[in-house]
């Protein structure tokens, strides 16, 4: 959890609970979540890596095809 909180994820408002996100990240090594970035909706793909720690990629939800 400390690595997740110290990552750039703190710049986003995540719709999911951090504990649930962490559980999926620990189990699968990556998680995709809906978030807000300065009131703009975004999709985040978060990876747990050995050498870079937590990596966050931001996507436009209109190009992602993320279903509700």
N, C-alpha and C positions, 0 to 999 in steps of 0.2 A: 504494500500500500504506500509506503514511503517513496519508493521510486516513481510510482504513478502520480503521486501528489507533487513531486518535484519536477515532473516532466512538463512539457508545454501544454498539457491538457488543462492546466489551471486557467488558461485564457478562454476556455469554452464553458458554456453552460450545458451540461449533459442532461438529457431527459431521463436516463436510467440511473438507478442507485449505483454508487461507486463500488459497493461490496459485490453486487451481482456482476458488474463489469469486470472486476478483479477476478472473480471466480472463473468466468469464461476465459479471460486472458491467461490465467494459470493453467487451465485445462487444455485450451486449444492453441495458445501462443498468439492469438489475434482475436480481435473483437471489432464489430462494426456497430456504431451507435449514431443516433440522431443528436444534434447539438445546435446551439446558437452561438454565433460569433458576432459580437456587436449588433445584436438583434436580427442578424441574417441567418436563416436556417442553413446548416451544413451537415454533411455526413462525414464522420471520422472513422478511419480505419486505424486501429491502434495495435502495434506489434510489440511483443516482448522479445528482445534480442540479447544474445550473450555479450556481444562486443559494443553495441551502441545503447544498451538499456532500453528504455521505452521510446518507440518511434511513433509519431502521429502524422498521418496523411489526411489532408482535408480535401473533400470533394463537393461539388455543387450538386444538390439533391435532384435538380432537373436533368442532369446528365447521368445520374447514378442508376435510376430505375428502382428506387427503394420503395417497396409497397408498404402501406399502413397496415 
